[in-house]
Amino acid sequence: MTTVAPHKHVQGLDEYAELMPVLERFSELDPADPQRQTLRDELVLGYLPVVRNLARRHGRGYPGGMEDLEQVGTIALITAVDRWDPERSRGDFLSYLVPCVRGEMLRYFRDRTWSMRVPRRLKDLSVSIRHATGALSHELGRAPRPSELSARLGVDVEEIIEALDAQANQHAGTLDGGDDPDGVSPVARLGDLDGRLELVENREALRPLLDELPPREREILILRFFDEMTQTSIAQRMGISQMHVSRLLAKTLAELRKGLT
C-alpha cells in the first residue's frame, strides 16, 4: 500500500463535503492518468477518520486489536474510492462508504469465527449476499433490504433472512463479549447500528409492526434504539441477563425485517 504523508484530521460533515470535488475529479480521470494516485492519496487520508472511528467503535474486545481493523477498513476505503460513480449513486459518498467499511469489518470478524455448524448452502449464499450488498449499496445509496437482496439474487426472501440470521448468530468466543464493559460483541454492535438505521429509515412502515410486538420486546427496542440505553442497563432495568436482552433484540429485529419485506 502506498505510504503517504501525514494529513490534518478531518472533522465534521462540512469538511467531508469539501472532499467531494476531489472525488468527482478523481472519478472523471482515465484509469491510466498519473494524477489519479495523488488524488486517491488525498481522498484516503481525508476519509481515514471514518475508518478509525468505525474501528474504535467496533474493535473493543477484539483480540486482533484495532490495527487489524484499521487495515481492513483502509483497504475497503481505497476500494470504495475506486468504485464510486457519482452518476449512478443516489446518496453522497459517506452514505456509500460507511456500509462498505463496516461490511468488510464484519466480514473480517466472520471469516475468523465462522461456525462449522452453519450449512454449506448458507455459507455460499452469504458470499453472494455480501457481493450483492456492495453493489446494491452503491446503486441505492443505502444498505439494501432483504426483499431487494432476494430480487437481485433470485432467492426466496426466507432464505436471505435465514442466511443473515446465521451470520448474526455464528460469532463465538471473545467476540461474544470480550473486554467490552457492556459485554457486547463487535459484531453485535454492528447489528445494533444497522438496527437503529432501519428503525429510522422505515419508521412509518414499522409503526403497526411495533404495535403488534409483545410489551417486553417493544420496551426493550425503545430503550435500546430510541433512549440509547446499553444492553447492560436494559438488563438491569428489566431484571434479566444482558445475553437475554441481546437475544431478544436480535429476534425482534429479525421479525421486523421480515414484516417489512
C-alpha positions as CSV (number, residue, x, y, z in Angstrom):
1,M,0.0,0.0,0.0
2,T,1.3,3.5,-0.9
3,T,2.8,5.4,2.0
4,V,1.5,9.0,2.3
5,A,2.5,12.0,4.3
6,P,0.5,13.0,7.4
7,H,-2.7,14.9,6.9
8,K,-4.8,17.1,9.1
9,H,-7.6,15.3,10.9
10,V,-10.8,15.9,9.0
11,Q,-13.9,16.5,11.2
12,G,-17.5,17.3,10.5
13,L,-19.7,16.8,7.5
14,D,-18.8,20.2,6.1
15,E,-15.1,19.2,5.8
16,Y,-16.1,15.8,4.3
17,A,-18.2,17.7,1.8
18,E,-15.1,19.7,0.8
19,L,-13.6,16.4,-0.5
20,M,-16.5,15.8,-2.9
21,P,-15.0,17.9,-5.7
22,V,-11.8,15.9,-5.4
23,L,-13.7,12.7,-5.5
24,E,-15.7,13.8,-8.6
25,R,-12.4,14.9,-10.3
26,F,-10.9,11.5,-9.5
27,S,-13.8,9.6,-10.9
28,E,-13.6,11.6,-14.2
29,L,-9.9,10.8,-14.8
30,D,-8.8,8.0,-17.1
31,P,-7.5,5.0,-15.0
32,A,-4.1,5.4,-16.6
33,D,-3.9,9.1,-15.6
34,P,-0.9,9.6,-13.2
35,Q,-2.8,12.3,-11.3
36,R,-5.2,9.6,-10.0
37,Q,-2.7,8.3,-7.5
38,T,-2.2,11.8,-6.0
39,L,-6.0,12.4,-5.7
40,R,-6.5,8.9,-4.3
41,D,-4.0,9.5,-1.6
42,E,-5.7,12.8,-0.7
43,L,-9.1,11.1,-0.6
44,V,-7.9,8.2,1.5
45,L,-6.3,10.5,4.0
46,G,-9.3,12.7,4.1
47,Y,-11.8,9.9,4.8
48,L,-9.4,7.9,7.1
49,P,-11.1,9.3,10.3
50,V,-14.2,7.4,9.2
51,V,-12.3,4.2,9.2
52,R,-10.7,4.9,12.5
53,N,-14.0,5.8,14.2
54,L,-15.6,2.6,13.0
55,A,-12.5,0.6,14.1
56,R,-12.7,2.2,17.6
57,R,-16.4,1.6,17.9
58,H,-16.4,-2.0,16.8
59,G,-12.9,-3.2,17.8
60,R,-13.3,-3.2,21.6
61,G,-12.8,-6.7,22.9
62,Y,-11.5,-8.0,19.6
63,P,-8.2,-9.9,20.2
64,G,-6.6,-8.8,17.0
65,G,-6.7,-5.2,18.0
66,M,-7.7,-2.0,16.2
67,E,-4.7,-2.1,13.9
68,D,-6.1,-5.1,12.1
69,L,-9.5,-3.5,11.7
70,E,-8.0,-0.2,10.5
71,Q,-6.0,-2.1,7.9
72,V,-9.2,-3.9,6.7
73,G,-11.1,-0.7,6.8
74,T,-8.5,1.2,4.8
75,I,-8.5,-1.4,2.1
76,A,-12.3,-1.1,1.9
77,L,-11.9,2.7,1.7
78,I,-9.5,2.5,-1.2
79,T,-11.8,0.1,-3.0
80,A,-14.8,2.4,-2.3
81,V,-12.9,5.4,-3.7
82,D,-12.0,3.4,-6.9
83,R,-15.6,2.1,-7.4
84,W,-17.5,5.3,-6.6
85,D,-19.6,6.5,-9.5
86,P,-21.4,9.8,-8.8
87,E,-23.7,9.4,-11.8
88,R,-25.0,6.0,-10.6
89,S,-25.1,6.7,-6.9
90,R,-28.2,8.2,-5.3
91,G,-26.6,9.2,-2.0
92,D,-23.4,11.0,-1.0
93,F,-20.1,9.2,-0.7
94,L,-20.3,8.8,3.1
95,S,-23.6,7.0,2.7
96,Y,-21.8,4.6,0.4
97,L,-18.5,4.4,2.3
98,V,-19.8,3.6,5.8
99,P,-21.7,0.4,4.8
100,C,-18.7,-0.7,2.7
101,V,-16.2,-0.3,5.5
102,R,-18.5,-1.7,8.2
103,G,-19.3,-4.6,5.9
104,E,-15.6,-5.5,5.4
105,M,-15.0,-5.3,9.2
106,L,-18.0,-7.6,9.7
107,R,-16.7,-10.0,7.0
108,Y,-13.3,-10.0,8.8
109,F,-14.9,-11.0,12.1
110,R,-17.0,-13.7,10.5
111,D,-14.2,-15.2,8.3
112,R,-12.3,-15.9,11.6
113,T,-15.2,-17.1,13.7
114,W,-17.5,-18.9,11.2
115,S,-19.2,-21.8,12.9
116,M,-18.8,-25.3,11.5
117,R,-22.5,-25.9,12.2
118,V,-23.6,-23.4,9.5
119,P,-24.7,-25.4,6.4
120,R,-22.7,-25.0,3.3
121,R,-25.6,-23.6,1.4
122,L,-25.9,-20.7,3.9
123,K,-22.2,-20.1,3.7
124,D,-22.3,-19.9,-0.1
125,L,-25.4,-17.7,0.0
126,S,-23.7,-15.4,2.5
127,V,-20.9,-14.8,0.0
128,S,-23.5,-13.9,-2.7
129,I,-25.3,-11.6,-0.3
130,R,-22.1,-9.9,0.6
131,H,-21.3,-9.1,-3.1
132,A,-24.9,-8.1,-3.8
133,T,-25.0,-5.9,-0.8
134,G,-21.9,-4.0,-2.0
135,A,-23.5,-3.5,-5.5
136,L,-26.9,-2.5,-4.2
137,S,-25.5,-0.1,-1.6
138,H,-23.8,1.7,-4.4
139,E,-26.9,1.8,-6.5
140,L,-29.3,2.7,-3.7
141,G,-27.1,4.9,-1.6
142,R,-28.1,2.9,1.5
143,A,-27.9,-0.7,2.8
144,P,-30.4,-3.0,0.8
145,R,-33.4,-4.6,2.4
146,P,-33.8,-8.4,2.4
147,S,-36.5,-8.1,-0.3
148,E,-34.1,-6.2,-2.5
149,L,-31.4,-8.8,-2.0
150,S,-33.9,-11.5,-2.8
151,A,-34.9,-9.9,-6.1
152,R,-31.2,-9.3,-7.1
153,L,-30.1,-12.9,-6.3
154,G,-33.3,-14.7,-7.3
155,V,-33.6,-16.4,-3.9
156,D,-36.6,-16.6,-1.6
157,V,-36.6,-13.9,0.9
158,E,-36.9,-16.5,3.7
159,E,-33.5,-17.9,2.6
160,I,-32.0,-14.5,2.6
161,I,-33.2,-13.9,6.2
162,E,-32.0,-17.4,7.2
163,A,-28.5,-16.6,5.9
164,L,-28.5,-13.2,7.5
165,D,-29.6,-14.7,10.8
166,A,-26.9,-17.4,10.5
167,Q,-24.3,-14.7,10.0
168,A,-25.5,-12.8,13.0
169,N,-25.5,-15.8,15.3
170,Q,-22.4,-17.6,14.3
171,H,-19.8,-15.5,16.2
172,A,-18.3,-17.1,19.3
173,G,-15.6,-16.8,21.9
174,T,-14.2,-13.4,22.6
175,L,-16.5,-11.8,20.0
176,D,-19.5,-12.7,22.3
177,G,-18.3,-10.3,24.9
178,G,-14.5,-9.8,25.2
179,D,-13.3,-6.9,27.2
180,D,-16.2,-4.6,26.4
181,P,-17.6,-3.1,29.6
182,D,-21.2,-3.7,28.3
183,G,-20.4,-7.3,27.4
184,V,-21.5,-6.6,23.8
185,S,-19.5,-8.1,20.9
186,P,-18.1,-6.1,18.0
187,V,-20.5,-8.0,15.6
188,A,-23.4,-7.2,17.9
189,R,-22.5,-3.5,17.8
190,L,-22.6,-3.6,14.0
191,G,-26.0,-5.2,14.2
192,D,-27.2,-2.6,16.7
193,L,-26.2,0.2,14.3
194,D,-27.9,-1.4,11.4
195,G,-31.0,-1.9,13.5
196,R,-31.1,1.8,14.5
197,L,-30.7,2.9,10.9
198,E,-33.5,0.5,9.8
199,L,-35.8,1.9,12.5
200,V,-35.2,5.5,11.4
201,E,-35.5,4.8,7.7
202,N,-38.6,2.7,8.0
203,R,-40.3,4.5,10.9
204,E,-43.7,4.9,9.4
205,A,-43.9,1.4,7.9
206,L,-42.7,-0.1,11.2
207,R,-45.4,1.7,13.4
208,P,-48.1,-1.0,13.0
209,L,-45.4,-3.8,13.4
210,L,-44.2,-2.2,16.7
211,D,-47.7,-2.0,18.0
212,E,-48.0,-5.8,17.5
213,L,-44.9,-6.6,19.5
214,P,-45.2,-8.1,23.0
215,P,-44.9,-5.3,25.6
216,R,-41.5,-6.5,26.8
217,E,-39.9,-6.7,23.4
218,R,-41.3,-3.3,22.4
219,E,-40.0,-1.7,25.6
220,I,-36.5,-3.2,25.1
221,L,-36.5,-2.0,21.5
222,I,-37.4,1.5,22.5
223,L,-34.9,1.6,25.3
224,R,-32.1,0.4,23.1
225,F,-32.6,2.4,19.9
226,F,-34.6,5.5,20.9
227,D,-33.4,6.0,24.5
228,E,-29.9,4.7,23.5
229,M,-29.5,2.7,26.7
230,T,-26.8,0.0,26.8
231,Q,-27.8,-3.7,26.9
232,T,-26.4,-4.0,30.4
233,S,-28.6,-1.0,31.6
234,I,-31.6,-2.5,29.9
235,A,-30.9,-5.9,31.6
236,Q,-30.7,-4.3,35.0
237,R,-33.9,-2.4,34.4
238,M,-35.8,-5.4,33.1
239,G,-34.4,-7.9,35.7
240,I,-32.9,-10.2,33.1
241,S,-29.4,-11.0,31.8
242,Q,-27.6,-9.0,29.2
243,M,-27.3,-12.0,27.0
244,H,-31.1,-12.4,27.2
245,V,-31.5,-8.8,26.1
246,S,-29.2,-9.4,23.2
247,R,-31.1,-12.4,22.0
248,L,-34.5,-10.7,22.3
249,L,-33.2,-7.7,20.3
250,A,-31.8,-10.0,17.6
251,K,-35.1,-11.9,17.4
252,T,-37.3,-8.8,17.4
253,L,-35.2,-7.1,14.7
254,A,-35.4,-10.2,12.5
255,E,-39.2,-10.2,12.9
256,L,-39.4,-6.6,12.0
257,R,-37.2,-7.1,8.9
258,K,-39.4,-9.9,7.8
259,G,-42.5,-7.8,8.3
260,L,-41.0,-5.1,6.0
261,T,-40.4,-7.5,3.1
